[in-house]
């Protein structure tokens, strides 16, 4: 597996304020991976609206498949 080289670290606005994002090139497209996981608790995820979960998953390049409860469980598994 080939990993992209990080060429620049920039700050971008995100769900919890500013995140640092590593930017690099991988093949023909660009790759972005936030450097820090979101700081939500299990309780936060239980009451988080679906649009916010969608935004969070999109920000981390994760799939938006399933019902709100399925996405909520997926986000909890990915970030907790």
PyMOL Python script that loads the backbone (N, CA, C, O; Angstrom):
from pymol import cmd

cmd.read_pdbstr("""\
ATOM      1  N   UNK A   1       0.844  -1.180   0.000  1.00  0.00           N
ATOM      2  CA  UNK A   1       0.000   0.000   0.000  1.00  0.00           C
ATOM      3  C   UNK A   1       0.881   1.233   0.000  1.00  0.00           C
ATOM      4  O   UNK A   1       1.826   1.335   0.783  1.00  0.00           O
ATOM      5  N   UNK A   2       0.571   2.156  -0.871  1.00  0.00           N
ATOM      6  CA  UNK A   2       1.331   3.387  -0.964  1.00  0.00           C
ATOM      7  C   UNK A   2       0.590   4.504  -0.240  1.00  0.00           C
ATOM      8  O   UNK A   2      -0.608   4.694  -0.450  1.00  0.00           O
ATOM      9  N   UNK A   3       1.297   5.245   0.611  1.00  0.00           N
ATOM     10  CA  UNK A   3       0.693   6.329   1.360  1.00  0.00           C
ATOM     11  C   UNK A   3       1.085   7.662   0.742  1.00  0.00           C
ATOM     12  O   UNK A   3       2.183   7.798   0.201  1.00  0.00           O
ATOM     13  N   UNK A   4       0.195   8.645   0.818  1.00  0.00           N
ATOM     14  CA  UNK A   4       0.530   9.950   0.250  1.00  0.00           C
ATOM     15  C   UNK A   4       1.584  10.653   1.098  1.00  0.00           C
ATOM     16  O   UNK A   4       1.654  10.461   2.311  1.00  0.00           O
ATOM     17  N   UNK A   5       2.383  11.451   0.452  1.00  0.00           N
ATOM     18  CA  UNK A   5       3.351  12.260   1.183  1.00  0.00           C
ATOM     19  C   UNK A   5       2.658  13.531   1.632  1.00  0.00           C
ATOM     20  O   UNK A   5       1.959  14.178   0.852  1.00  0.00           O
ATOM     21  N   UNK A   6       2.853  13.881   2.878  1.00  0.00           N
ATOM     22  CA  UNK A   6       2.270  15.115   3.401  1.00  0.00           C
ATOM     23  C   UNK A   6       3.159  16.258   2.948  1.00  0.00           C
ATOM     24  O   UNK A   6       4.350  16.303   3.255  1.00  0.00           O
ATOM     25  N   UNK A   7       2.556  17.179   2.211  1.00  0.00           N
ATOM     26  CA  UNK A   7       3.335  18.311   1.711  1.00  0.00           C
ATOM     27  C   UNK A   7       3.054  19.595   2.465  1.00  0.00           C
ATOM     28  O   UNK A   7       3.817  20.557   2.374  1.00  0.00           O
ATOM     29  N   UNK A   8       1.948  19.609   3.216  1.00  0.00           N
ATOM     30  CA  UNK A   8       1.563  20.850   3.877  1.00  0.00           C
ATOM     31  C   UNK A   8       0.564  20.534   4.978  1.00  0.00           C
ATOM     32  O   UNK A   8      -0.277  19.650   4.818  1.00  0.00           O
ATOM     33  N   UNK A   9       0.649  21.248   6.091  1.00  0.00           N
ATOM     34  CA  UNK A   9      -0.348  21.139   7.145  1.00  0.00           C
ATOM     35  C   UNK A   9      -1.026  22.494   7.246  1.00  0.00           C
ATOM     36  O   UNK A   9      -0.369  23.510   7.469  1.00  0.00           O
ATOM     37  N   UNK A  10      -2.342  22.504   7.082  1.00  0.00           N
ATOM     38  CA  UNK A  10      -3.105  23.745   7.121  1.00  0.00           C
ATOM     39  C   UNK A  10      -4.208  23.623   8.152  1.00  0.00           C
ATOM     40  O   UNK A  10      -4.546  22.519   8.581  1.00  0.00           O
ATOM     41  N   UNK A  11      -4.771  24.753   8.550  1.00  0.00           N
ATOM     42  CA  UNK A  11      -5.881  24.739   9.479  1.00  0.00           C
ATOM     43  C   UNK A  11      -7.158  25.049   8.726  1.00  0.00           C
ATOM     44  O   UNK A  11      -7.203  25.952   7.889  1.00  0.00           O
ATOM     45  N   UNK A  12      -8.207  24.277   9.039  1.00  0.00           N
ATOM     46  CA  UNK A  12      -9.498  24.472   8.399  1.00  0.00           C
ATOM     47  C   UNK A  12     -10.572  24.452   9.476  1.00  0.00           C
ATOM     48  O   UNK A  12     -10.409  23.818  10.518  1.00  0.00           O
ATOM     49  N   UNK A  13     -11.667  25.149   9.215  1.00  0.00           N
ATOM     50  CA  UNK A  13     -12.808  25.113  10.114  1.00  0.00           C
ATOM     51  C   UNK A  13     -13.487  23.757   9.999  1.00  0.00           C
ATOM     52  O   UNK A  13     -13.542  23.182   8.912  1.00  0.00           O
ATOM     53  N   UNK A  14     -13.998  23.247  11.098  1.00  0.00           N
ATOM     54  CA  UNK A  14     -14.676  21.963  11.087  1.00  0.00           C
ATOM     55  C   UNK A  14     -15.793  21.940  12.103  1.00  0.00           C
ATOM     56  O   UNK A  14     -16.197  22.982  12.620  1.00  0.00           O
ATOM     57  N   UNK A  15     -16.289  20.763  12.388  1.00  0.00           N
ATOM     58  CA  UNK A  15     -17.420  20.588  13.288  1.00  0.00           C
ATOM     59  C   UNK A  15     -17.129  21.142  14.689  1.00  0.00           C
ATOM     60  O   UNK A  15     -18.023  21.688  15.335  1.00  0.00           O
ATOM     61  N   UNK A  16     -15.907  21.006  15.150  1.00  0.00           N
ATOM     62  CA  UNK A  16     -15.547  21.457  16.489  1.00  0.00           C
ATOM     63  C   UNK A  16     -14.608  22.659  16.466  1.00  0.00           C
ATOM     64  O   UNK A  16     -13.839  22.858  17.407  1.00  0.00           O
ATOM     65  N   UNK A  17     -14.660  23.453  15.419  1.00  0.00           N
ATOM     66  CA  UNK A  17     -13.768  24.597  15.332  1.00  0.00           C
ATOM     67  C   UNK A  17     -12.696  24.326  14.302  1.00  0.00           C
ATOM     68  O   UNK A  17     -12.988  23.800  13.228  1.00  0.00           O
ATOM     69  N   UNK A  18     -11.467  24.674  14.608  1.00  0.00           N
ATOM     70  CA  UNK A  18     -10.382  24.560  13.640  1.00  0.00           C
ATOM     71  C   UNK A  18      -9.676  23.214  13.810  1.00  0.00           C
ATOM     72  O   UNK A  18      -9.323  22.815  14.919  1.00  0.00           O
ATOM     73  N   UNK A  19      -9.482  22.530  12.692  1.00  0.00           N
ATOM     74  CA  UNK A  19      -8.736  21.274  12.661  1.00  0.00           C
ATOM     75  C   UNK A  19      -7.495  21.482  11.817  1.00  0.00           C
ATOM     76  O   UNK A  19      -7.508  22.261  10.864  1.00  0.00           O
ATOM     77  N   UNK A  20      -6.421  20.785  12.168  1.00  0.00           N
ATOM     78  CA  UNK A  20      -5.271  20.784  11.283  1.00  0.00           C
ATOM     79  C   UNK A  20      -5.498  19.673  10.276  1.00  0.00           C
ATOM     80  O   UNK A  20      -5.968  18.593  10.634  1.00  0.00           O
ATOM     81  N   UNK A  21      -5.170  19.929   9.037  1.00  0.00           N
ATOM     82  CA  UNK A  21      -5.386  18.969   7.971  1.00  0.00           C
ATOM     83  C   UNK A  21      -4.075  18.764   7.239  1.00  0.00           C
ATOM     84  O   UNK A  21      -3.417  19.723   6.836  1.00  0.00           O
ATOM     85  N   UNK A  22      -3.701  17.500   7.070  1.00  0.00           N
ATOM     86  CA  UNK A  22      -2.511  17.180   6.293  1.00  0.00           C
ATOM     87  C   UNK A  22      -2.921  17.053   4.839  1.00  0.00           C
ATOM     88  O   UNK A  22      -3.858  16.322   4.518  1.00  0.00           O
ATOM     89  N   UNK A  23      -2.235  17.752   3.965  1.00  0.00           N
ATOM     90  CA  UNK A  23      -2.546  17.683   2.549  1.00  0.00           C
ATOM     91  C   UNK A  23      -1.352  17.114   1.811  1.00  0.00           C
ATOM     92  O   UNK A  23      -0.205  17.455   2.099  1.00  0.00           O
ATOM     93  N   UNK A  24      -1.628  16.259   0.875  1.00  0.00           N
ATOM     94  CA  UNK A  24      -0.567  15.686   0.066  1.00  0.00           C
ATOM     95  C   UNK A  24      -1.133  15.192  -1.239  1.00  0.00           C
ATOM     96  O   UNK A  24      -2.311  15.405  -1.525  1.00  0.00           O
ATOM     97  N   UNK A  25      -0.316  14.538  -2.034  1.00  0.00           N
ATOM     98  CA  UNK A  25      -0.755  14.015  -3.316  1.00  0.00           C
ATOM     99  C   UNK A  25      -0.636  12.507  -3.292  1.00  0.00           C
ATOM    100  O   UNK A  25       0.348  11.956  -2.799  1.00  0.00           O
ATOM    101  N   UNK A  26      -1.643  11.846  -3.827  1.00  0.00           N
ATOM    102  CA  UNK A  26      -1.649  10.399  -3.926  1.00  0.00           C
ATOM    103  C   UNK A  26      -2.208  10.073  -5.300  1.00  0.00           C
ATOM    104  O   UNK A  26      -3.403  10.247  -5.542  1.00  0.00           O
ATOM    105  N   UNK A  27      -1.373   9.611  -6.182  1.00  0.00           N
ATOM    106  CA  UNK A  27      -1.842   9.332  -7.528  1.00  0.00           C
ATOM    107  C   UNK A  27      -2.225  10.626  -8.222  1.00  0.00           C
ATOM    108  O   UNK A  27      -1.467  11.596  -8.187  1.00  0.00           O
ATOM    109  N   UNK A  28      -3.403  10.653  -8.859  1.00  0.00           N
ATOM    110  CA  UNK A  28      -3.834  11.823  -9.598  1.00  0.00           C
ATOM    111  C   UNK A  28      -4.633  12.807  -8.777  1.00  0.00           C
ATOM    112  O   UNK A  28      -4.821  13.940  -9.221  1.00  0.00           O
ATOM    113  N   UNK A  29      -5.118  12.434  -7.591  1.00  0.00           N
ATOM    114  CA  UNK A  29      -5.964  13.323  -6.786  1.00  0.00           C
ATOM    115  C   UNK A  29      -5.277  13.742  -5.511  1.00  0.00           C
ATOM    116  O   UNK A  29      -4.164  13.304  -5.218  1.00  0.00           O
ATOM    117  N   UNK A  30      -5.938  14.585  -4.759  1.00  0.00           N
ATOM    118  CA  UNK A  30      -5.351  14.990  -3.487  1.00  0.00           C
ATOM    119  C   UNK A  30      -6.023  14.224  -2.354  1.00  0.00           C
ATOM    120  O   UNK A  30      -7.162  13.779  -2.488  1.00  0.00           O
ATOM    121  N   UNK A  31      -5.334  14.078  -1.271  1.00  0.00           N
ATOM    122  CA  UNK A  31      -5.799  13.336  -0.114  1.00  0.00           C
ATOM    123  C   UNK A  31      -5.764  14.259   1.081  1.00  0.00           C
ATOM    124  O   UNK A  31      -4.790  14.986   1.278  1.00  0.00           O
ATOM    125  N   UNK A  32      -6.821  14.240   1.888  1.00  0.00           N
ATOM    126  CA  UNK A  32      -6.856  15.045   3.107  1.00  0.00           C
ATOM    127  C   UNK A  32      -7.247  14.149   4.270  1.00  0.00           C
ATOM    128  O   UNK A  32      -8.193  13.368   4.164  1.00  0.00           O
ATOM    129  N   UNK A  33      -6.535  14.254   5.365  1.00  0.00           N
ATOM    130  CA  UNK A  33      -6.873  13.503   6.560  1.00  0.00           C
ATOM    131  C   UNK A  33      -6.703  14.413   7.759  1.00  0.00           C
ATOM    132  O   UNK A  33      -5.587  14.845   8.049  1.00  0.00           O
ATOM    133  N   UNK A  34      -7.783  14.713   8.464  1.00  0.00           N
ATOM    134  CA  UNK A  34      -7.644  15.522   9.682  1.00  0.00           C
ATOM    135  C   UNK A  34      -6.705  14.836  10.668  1.00  0.00           C
ATOM    136  O   UNK A  34      -6.719  13.612  10.796  1.00  0.00           O
ATOM    137  N   UNK A  35      -5.904  15.613  11.353  1.00  0.00           N
ATOM    138  CA  UNK A  35      -4.904  15.053  12.251  1.00  0.00           C
ATOM    139  C   UNK A  35      -5.466  14.637  13.604  1.00  0.00           C
ATOM    140  O   UNK A  35      -4.835  13.846  14.305  1.00  0.00           O
ATOM    141  N   UNK A  36      -6.624  15.142  13.990  1.00  0.00           N
ATOM    142  CA  UNK A  36      -7.183  14.847  15.300  1.00  0.00           C
ATOM    143  C   UNK A  36      -8.605  14.335  15.178  1.00  0.00           C
ATOM    144  O   UNK A  36      -9.392  14.861  14.390  1.00  0.00           O
ATOM    145  N   UNK A  37      -8.942  13.308  15.957  1.00  0.00           N
ATOM    146  CA  UNK A  37     -10.313  12.806  15.982  1.00  0.00           C
ATOM    147  C   UNK A  37     -11.202  13.810  16.709  1.00  0.00           C
ATOM    148  O   UNK A  37     -10.721  14.565  17.554  1.00  0.00           O
ATOM    149  N   UNK A  38     -12.490  13.823  16.389  1.00  0.00           N
ATOM    150  CA  UNK A  38     -13.411  14.723  17.092  1.00  0.00           C
ATOM    151  C   UNK A  38     -13.505  14.351  18.567  1.00  0.00           C
ATOM    152  O   UNK A  38     -13.316  13.192  18.937  1.00  0.00           O
ATOM    153  N   UNK A  39     -13.792  15.322  19.387  1.00  0.00           N
ATOM    154  CA  UNK A  39     -13.832  15.102  20.840  1.00  0.00           C
ATOM    155  C   UNK A  39     -15.266  15.084  21.344  1.00  0.00           C
ATOM    156  O   UNK A  39     -15.663  15.928  22.148  1.00  0.00           O
ATOM    157  N   UNK A  40     -16.038  14.118  20.867  1.00  0.00           N
ATOM    158  CA  UNK A  40     -17.408  13.923  21.328  1.00  0.00           C
ATOM    159  C   UNK A  40     -17.451  12.713  22.250  1.00  0.00           C
ATOM    160  O   UNK A  40     -16.650  11.788  22.118  1.00  0.00           O
ATOM    161  N   UNK A  41     -18.389  12.731  23.182  1.00  0.00           N
ATOM    162  CA  UNK A  41     -18.594  11.588  24.063  1.00  0.00           C
ATOM    163  C   UNK A  41     -19.696  10.703  23.474  1.00  0.00           C
ATOM    164  O   UNK A  41     -20.384  11.098  22.533  1.00  0.00           O
ATOM    165  N   UNK A  42     -19.853   9.503  24.038  1.00  0.00           N
ATOM    166  CA  UNK A  42     -20.928   8.612  23.596  1.00  0.00           C
ATOM    167  C   UNK A  42     -22.278   9.287  23.775  1.00  0.00           C
ATOM    168  O   UNK A  42     -23.169   9.120  22.942  1.00  0.00           O
ATOM    169  N   UNK A  43     -22.436  10.037  24.839  1.00  0.00           N
ATOM    170  CA  UNK A  43     -23.678  10.761  25.099  1.00  0.00           C
ATOM    171  C   UNK A  43     -23.939  11.804  24.004  1.00  0.00           C
ATOM    172  O   UNK A  43     -25.079  11.988  23.576  1.00  0.00           O
ATOM    173  N   UNK A  44     -22.869  12.488  23.551  1.00  0.00           N
ATOM    174  CA  UNK A  44     -23.010  13.467  22.467  1.00  0.00           C
ATOM    175  C   UNK A  44     -23.534  12.807  21.197  1.00  0.00           C
ATOM    176  O   UNK A  44     -24.416  13.348  20.530  1.00  0.00           O
ATOM    177  N   UNK A  45     -22.992  11.642  20.865  1.00  0.00           N
ATOM    178  CA  UNK A  45     -23.415  10.945  19.651  1.00  0.00           C
ATOM    179  C   UNK A  45     -24.868  10.489  19.732  1.00  0.00           C
ATOM    180  O   UNK A  45     -25.577  10.495  18.726  1.00  0.00           O
ATOM    181  N   UNK A  46     -25.315  10.094  20.923  1.00  0.00           N
ATOM    182  CA  UNK A  46     -26.690   9.606  21.087  1.00  0.00           C
ATOM    183  C   UNK A  46     -27.730  10.661  20.729  1.00  0.00           C
ATOM    184  O   UNK A  46     -28.801  10.330  20.221  1.00  0.00           O
ATOM    185  N   UNK A  47     -27.420  11.921  20.990  1.00  0.00           N
ATOM    186  CA  UNK A  47     -28.377  12.996  20.756  1.00  0.00           C
ATOM    187  C   UNK A  47     -27.995  13.904  19.579  1.00  0.00           C
ATOM    188  O   UNK A  47     -28.641  14.927  19.347  1.00  0.00           O
ATOM    189  N   UNK A  48     -26.947  13.529  18.840  1.00  0.00           N
ATOM    190  CA  UNK A  48     -26.482  14.339  17.717  1.00  0.00           C
ATOM    191  C   UNK A  48     -27.464  14.213  16.544  1.00  0.00           C
ATOM    192  O   UNK A  48     -27.842  13.100  16.178  1.00  0.00           O
ATOM    193  N   UNK A  49     -27.879  15.340  15.951  1.00  0.00           N
ATOM    194  CA  UNK A  49     -28.796  15.266  14.801  1.00  0.00           C
ATOM    195  C   UNK A  49     -28.104  14.604  13.598  1.00  0.00           C
ATOM    196  O   UNK A  49     -26.880  14.642  13.467  1.00  0.00           O
ATOM    197  N   UNK A  50     -28.911  14.004  12.735  1.00  0.00           N
ATOM    198  CA  UNK A  50     -28.358  13.259  11.594  1.00  0.00           C
ATOM    199  C   UNK A  50     -27.493  14.143  10.698  1.00  0.00           C
ATOM    200  O   UNK A  50     -26.460  13.689  10.206  1.00  0.00           O
ATOM    201  N   UNK A  51     -27.891  15.388  10.478  1.00  0.00           N
ATOM    202  CA  UNK A  51     -27.110  16.257   9.602  1.00  0.00           C
ATOM    203  C   UNK A  51     -25.701  16.476  10.142  1.00  0.00           C
ATOM    204  O   UNK A  51     -24.748  16.600   9.374  1.00  0.00           O
ATOM    205  N   UNK A  52     -25.574  16.524  11.461  1.00  0.00           N
ATOM    206  CA  UNK A  52     -24.266  16.744  12.064  1.00  0.00           C
ATOM    207  C   UNK A  52     -23.395  15.493  11.952  1.00  0.00           C
ATOM    208  O   UNK A  52     -22.187  15.587  11.740  1.00  0.00           O
ATOM    209  N   UNK A  53     -24.013  14.328  12.096  1.00  0.00           N
ATOM    210  CA  UNK A  53     -23.284  13.067  11.913  1.00  0.00           C
ATOM    211  C   UNK A  53     -22.806  12.962  10.467  1.00  0.00           C
ATOM    212  O   UNK A  53     -21.662  12.586  10.210  1.00  0.00           O
ATOM    213  N   UNK A  54     -23.700  13.302   9.513  1.00  0.00           N
ATOM    214  CA  UNK A  54     -23.333  13.280   8.098  1.00  0.00           C
ATOM    215  C   UNK A  54     -22.142  14.191   7.828  1.00  0.00           C
ATOM    216  O   UNK A  54     -21.209  13.815   7.119  1.00  0.00           O
ATOM    217  N   UNK A  55     -22.181  15.378   8.392  1.00  0.00           N
ATOM    218  CA  UNK A  55     -21.095  16.348   8.199  1.00  0.00           C
ATOM    219  C   UNK A  55     -19.779  15.825   8.771  1.00  0.00           C
ATOM    220  O   UNK A  55     -18.723  15.971   8.156  1.00  0.00           O
ATOM    221  N   UNK A  56     -19.853  15.222   9.939  1.00  0.00           N
ATOM    222  CA  UNK A  56     -18.668  14.672  10.589  1.00  0.00           C
ATOM    223  C   UNK A  56     -18.072  13.530   9.769  1.00  0.00           C
ATOM    224  O   UNK A  56     -16.863  13.491   9.543  1.00  0.00           O
ATOM    225  N   UNK A  57     -18.924  12.598   9.323  1.00  0.00           N
ATOM    226  CA  UNK A  57     -18.441  11.469   8.532  1.00  0.00           C
ATOM    227  C   UNK A  57     -17.854  11.946   7.204  1.00  0.00           C
ATOM    228  O   UNK A  57     -16.837  11.423   6.747  1.00  0.00           O
ATOM    229  N   UNK A  58     -18.491  12.933   6.590  1.00  0.00           N
ATOM    230  CA  UNK A  58     -17.987  13.483   5.331  1.00  0.00           C
ATOM    231  C   UNK A  58     -16.624  14.131   5.529  1.00  0.00           C
ATOM    232  O   UNK A  58     -15.730  13.977   4.696  1.00  0.00           O
ATOM    233  N   UNK A  59     -16.469  14.850   6.626  1.00  0.00           N
ATOM    234  CA  UNK A  59     -15.206  15.531   6.914  1.00  0.00           C
ATOM    235  C   UNK A  59     -14.047  14.539   7.017  1.00  0.00           C
ATOM    236  O   UNK A  59     -12.915  14.865   6.658  1.00  0.00           O
ATOM    237  N   UNK A  60     -14.328  13.333   7.504  1.00  0.00           N
ATOM    238  CA  UNK A  60     -13.294  12.314   7.659  1.00  0.00           C
ATOM    239  C   UNK A  60     -13.282  11.315   6.510  1.00  0.00           C
ATOM    240  O   UNK A  60     -12.573  10.310   6.575  1.00  0.00           O
ATOM    241  N   UNK A  61     -14.056  11.576   5.458  1.00  0.00           N
ATOM    242  CA  UNK A  61     -14.045  10.712   4.281  1.00  0.00           C
ATOM    243  C   UNK A  61     -14.675   9.352   4.514  1.00  0.00           C
ATOM    244  O   UNK A  61     -14.321   8.385   3.840  1.00  0.00           O
ATOM    245  N   UNK A  62     -15.607   9.262   5.459  1.00  0.00           N
ATOM    246  CA  UNK A  62     -16.259   7.995   5.775  1.00  0.00           C
ATOM    247  C   UNK A  62     -17.619   7.913   5.084  1.00  0.00           C
ATOM    248  O   UNK A  62     -18.205   8.943   4.752  1.00  0.00           O
ATOM    249  N   UNK A  63     -18.127   6.697   4.865  1.00  0.00           N
ATOM    250  CA  UNK A  63     -19.380   6.538   4.111  1.00  0.00           C
ATOM    251  C   UNK A  63     -20.611   7.039   4.859  1.00  0.00           C
ATOM    252  O   UNK A  63     -20.669   7.007   6.088  1.00  0.00           O
ATOM    253  N   UNK A  64     -21.597   7.504   4.083  1.00  0.00           N
ATOM    254  CA  UNK A  64     -22.873   7.984   4.627  1.00  0.00           C
ATOM    255  C   UNK A  64     -23.973   7.002   4.242  1.00  0.00           C
ATOM    256  O   UNK A  64     -24.934   7.378   3.570  1.00  0.00           O
ATOM    257  N   UNK A  65     -23.841   5.766   4.656  1.00  0.00           N
ATOM    258  CA  UNK A  65     -24.781   4.722   4.265  1.00  0.00           C
ATOM    259  C   UNK A  65     -25.592   4.281   5.478  1.00  0.00           C
ATOM    260  O   UNK A  65     -25.045   4.089   6.564  1.00  0.00           O
ATOM    261  N   UNK A  66     -26.891   4.123   5.286  1.00  0.00           N
ATOM    262  CA  UNK A  66     -27.735   3.589   6.341  1.00  0.00           C
ATOM    263  C   UNK A  66     -28.633   4.632   6.981  1.00  0.00           C
ATOM    264  O   UNK A  66     -28.682   5.792   6.574  1.00  0.00           O
ATOM    265  N   UNK A  67     -29.335   4.170   7.994  1.00  0.00           N
ATOM    266  CA  UNK A  67     -30.242   5.044   8.733  1.00  0.00           C
ATOM    267  C   UNK A  67     -29.439   5.924   9.687  1.00  0.00           C
ATOM    268  O   UNK A  67     -28.232   5.746   9.852  1.00  0.00           O
ATOM    269  N   UNK A  68     -30.126   6.868  10.306  1.00  0.00           N
ATOM    270  CA  UNK A  68     -29.458   7.750  11.272  1.00  0.00           C
ATOM    271  C   UNK A  68     -28.851   6.935  12.420  1.00  0.00           C
ATOM    272  O   UNK A  68     -27.738   7.221  12.863  1.00  0.00           O
ATOM    273  N   UNK A  69     -29.574   5.931  12.897  1.00  0.00           N
ATOM    274  CA  UNK A  69     -29.051   5.098  13.993  1.00  0.00           C
ATOM    275  C   UNK A  69     -27.823   4.298  13.555  1.00  0.00           C
ATOM    276  O   UNK A  69     -26.876   4.144  14.326  1.00  0.00           O
ATOM    277  N   UNK A  70     -27.837   3.790  12.324  1.00  0.00           N
ATOM    278  CA  UNK A  70     -26.686   3.044  11.820  1.00  0.00           C
ATOM    279  C   UNK A  70     -25.469   3.952  11.670  1.00  0.00           C
ATOM    280  O   UNK A  70     -24.354   3.560  12.012  1.00  0.00           O
ATOM    281  N   UNK A  71     -25.681   5.160  11.159  1.00  0.00           N
ATOM    282  CA  UNK A  71     -24.575   6.116  11.025  1.00  0.00           C
ATOM    283  C   UNK A  71     -24.046   6.516  12.392  1.00  0.00           C
ATOM    284  O   UNK A  71     -22.837   6.660  12.578  1.00  0.00           O
ATOM    285  N   UNK A  72     -24.944   6.695  13.344  1.00  0.00           N
ATOM    286  CA  UNK A  72     -24.560   7.061  14.710  1.00  0.00           C
ATOM    287  C   UNK A  72     -23.667   5.970  15.320  1.00  0.00           C
ATOM    288  O   UNK A  72     -22.627   6.266  15.909  1.00  0.00           O
ATOM    289  N   UNK A  73     -24.086   4.711  15.171  1.00  0.00           N
ATOM    290  CA  UNK A  73     -23.287   3.588  15.696  1.00  0.00           C
ATOM    291  C   UNK A  73     -21.941   3.498  14.991  1.00  0.00           C
ATOM    292  O   UNK A  73     -20.918   3.228  15.621  1.00  0.00           O
ATOM    293  N   UNK A  74     -21.947   3.726  13.671  1.00  0.00           N
ATOM    294  CA  UNK A  74     -20.687   3.698  12.914  1.00  0.00           C
ATOM    295  C   UNK A  74     -19.740   4.783  13.404  1.00  0.00           C
ATOM    296  O   UNK A  74     -18.554   4.525  13.608  1.00  0.00           O
ATOM    297  N   UNK A  75     -20.261   6.012  13.596  1.00  0.00           N
ATOM    298  CA  UNK A  75     -19.424   7.119  14.077  1.00  0.00           C
ATOM    299  C   UNK A  75     -18.866   6.828  15.468  1.00  0.00           C
ATOM    300  O   UNK A  75     -17.704   7.122  15.751  1.00  0.00           O
ATOM    301  N   UNK A  76     -19.691   6.255  16.323  1.00  0.00           N
ATOM    302  CA  UNK A  76     -19.220   5.913  17.673  1.00  0.00           C
ATOM    303  C   UNK A  76     -18.114   4.859  17.603  1.00  0.00           C
ATOM    304  O   UNK A  76     -17.124   4.946  18.330  1.00  0.00           O
ATOM    305  N   UNK A  77     -18.280   3.877  16.738  1.00  0.00           N
ATOM    306  CA  UNK A  77     -17.240   2.849  16.577  1.00  0.00           C
ATOM    307  C   UNK A  77     -15.953   3.398  15.992  1.00  0.00           C
ATOM    308  O   UNK A  77     -14.860   2.955  16.346  1.00  0.00           O
ATOM    309  N   UNK A  78     -16.087   4.369  15.093  1.00  0.00           N
ATOM    310  CA  UNK A  78     -14.909   4.937  14.449  1.00  0.00           C
ATOM    311  C   UNK A  78     -14.146   5.908  15.345  1.00  0.00           C
ATOM    312  O   UNK A  78     -12.917   5.963  15.291  1.00  0.00           O
ATOM    313  N   UNK A  79     -14.856   6.668  16.165  1.00  0.00           N
ATOM    314  CA  UNK A  79     -14.207   7.749  16.895  1.00  0.00           C
ATOM    315  C   UNK A  79     -14.073   7.544  18.402  1.00  0.00           C
ATOM    316  O   UNK A  79     -13.335   8.291  19.045  1.00  0.00           O
ATOM    317  N   UNK A  80     -14.752   6.569  18.984  1.00  0.00           N
ATOM    318  CA  UNK A  80     -14.619   6.364  20.436  1.00  0.00           C
ATOM    319  C   UNK A  80     -13.659   5.246  20.755  1.00  0.00           C
ATOM    320  O   UNK A  80     -13.432   4.942  21.926  1.00  0.00           O
TER     321      UNK A  80
END
""", "prot")
cmd.dss("prot")
cmd.show_as("cartoon", "prot")
cmd.util.cbc("prot")
cmd.orient("prot")
